[in-house]
Amino acid sequence: MLWLLAPYVLYLGALPLVNRVHPTVFGLPFLLFWMVVATVLTPVAVWLAWRGDRRRGRA
C-alpha cells in the first residue's frame, strides 16, 4: 500500500522543488514535464499496490 503514496509525493510533495520554467526537457518547461511523468507513473503505482494486495490474498 505504500506505492499509493508515490503519486501524492510526486504531485504535491515535490511541487515546490520542481516549480521552474528552466531547464526545459524535451521542449517542455520542467514543471510540465514533471506533471506528465507523475501522471504516467500513477497507474504504475496503483498496479503495484494492487499486485501486492493480490499476493497477500486481499483481492
N, C-alpha and C positions, 0 to 999 in steps of 0.2 A: 504494500500500500504506500510505501514511501515514494514510489515512482510518481504518484499523483501530486507530490509536492513540486516536482520539476517544472511543470508549466507555470505554477504560481511564482516560483523563483525567477523563471525566465521572463515572465511578463512584468511583474511588479517589483520583485526584489532587486533585479539588476537594472531597472529602468533609469535610476539616477546616474548610474555609471556609464550607460551607453547613449545618453541623450546628447548626441553630437551630430553635426552635419558632415564634418570632415573627420576622418577619411571617407572616401567612397569605396564601396565594394561592389564590383560588377556594375558600376554606373549608378548604384543606388546610394542614397545617404545612409550612413551607418545605422541610424535608428530604424529606418525602414527595413534594411537588411536583417537587423536583429529580430524585428517583429515577424518577418517572413520565416526565419529559421525557427523561432519559437512556435509559430503556427504549424510548421511541418513536423516538429518534434512532439507536439502534444498528442496526436494519435498514437505515436510510438510509445509514449509513456503510459497511456491508457491501456494499450495492448499488453505491455509488460506487466502492469498491475493485474490485468485480467488473467494472464498466463500464470502469474504467481498464485493467485487465488484458486485457479483451477487445479494446480498441482497440490494444493493443500486440501482439496476436496470441498471447497466452499461454494463453487459454482455448479 
